């Protein structure tokens, strides 16, 4: 079991991101019938599907494959 830092009740943003890092979060939405979008939302997003999740995973982990380039 890895060691974890103790809970910090006053978290803060780092002054700069750690080296060799990027924001790779993924928001999964849908189905719209169960999780409706506000009518005044600035944009509409498509319902997430397993195929879309797989494409996102490939994009993040292997961009060359996602864009069709040989590795």
C-alpha positions in Angstrom: 0.0 0.0 0.0 1.5 3.4 -1.0 2.0 6.1 1.6 -0.2 9.1 1.2 0.2 12.7 2.5 -2.0 13.6 5.4 -5.3 15.4 4.6 -4.8 19.1 4.2 -7.9 21.1 5.5 -6.5 24.2 3.7 -5.5 23.1 0.2 -3.9 25.5 -2.2 -3.0 25.6 -5.9 0.7 25.1 -6.7 2.5 28.2 -8.0 3.2 26.3 -11.2 2.3 22.8 -12.4 4.8 20.0 -11.7 7.2 19.3 -14.6 5.9 17.0 -17.4 2.3 17.2 -16.4 -0.9 18.2 -18.2 -4.6 18.5 -17.4 -6.1 15.2 -18.5 -9.5 15.1 -16.8 -12.5 13.6 -18.5 -16.1 14.6 -17.9 -18.7 11.9 -18.6 -22.2 13.2 -19.2 -25.5 11.5 -20.0 -27.9 10.1 -20.7 -29.7 13.5 -21.2 -33.0 11.9 -20.1 -31.5 11.2 -16.7 -29.1 14.2 -16.4 -30.7 17.1 -18.3 -28.7 20.2 -19.3 -29.8 23.6 -18.2 -31.8 25.3 -21.0 -29.5 28.4 -20.7 -26.3 26.3 -21.0 -23.7 27.9 -23.3 -23.2 24.7 -25.3 -24.6 21.2 -25.6 -22.4 18.2 -25.4 -23.1 14.7 -26.9 -24.0 11.8 -24.6 -20.9 9.9 -23.5 -20.6 6.4 -24.9 -18.2 3.6 -24.3 -16.7 4.2 -27.8 -16.2 7.9 -27.1 -14.4 7.0 -23.8 -12.1 4.6 -25.6 -11.2 7.3 -28.2 -10.5 9.7 -25.4 -8.3 7.2 -23.6 -6.3 6.6 -26.8 -6.0 10.3 -27.4 -4.5 10.8 -23.9 -2.3 7.7 -23.8 -1.3 7.4 -27.4 -1.9 10.5 -29.5 0.0 9.1 -32.6 -2.4 6.2 -32.8 -5.4 8.5 -32.3 -4.4 10.7 -35.2 -3.5 7.7 -37.4 0.3 8.0 -37.4 2.6 5.0 -37.3 4.4 4.8 -34.0 
